[in-house]
Amino acid sequence: MEPSAAFVVRTPGSLANVVASRRHQLGLTQQGLAGAAGVSRKLV
């Protein structure tokens, strides 16, 4: 998946899948992504 790719997200679950897929591609954990975004891991 390219960072500039467009997605149609119709459900919260599909958004979660897109975020998780990209997070894995970047080698980030949920904690790492949360820290980079300045939010709690629960939000991620």
N, C-alpha and C positions, 0 to 999 in steps of 0.2 A: 504494500500500500504506500503510495507516495503522499508526502505531507500536503500537497496541493490538490489531492483527489477530493471530489465532491461526493457527499453521501446524503441520501434521503433517510432520515431517521424517523420512524413512525411510532416507536415504542421506547419506553425507558430501557427495556432489555436490549434492544438493538443499539442504543447509545452506549450502554455499558460494554457491549461486545466490541464496538469500534474503539472505545477508549482503552480497553484491556489489550486488544490486539496491538495498537500503536505503542502502548506502554511496554509490552513485551519486546517489540521490535527495537525499542530504544534501550532495552536492558534495565528498565526501572522496576523497582518494587512498588507496591502501593504506598509504603512509607516514604520512599524516595520521591515519588510523584507528588505526594501530599506536601512534603517539605519544600519542593521546588515551587509549588503553587501557593505555599503559605497557608495551607488549610490542614485540618486534622485528617488522619487516615480514614476515619469513619465517613468523612464526606467523599473521599475517593472510592 
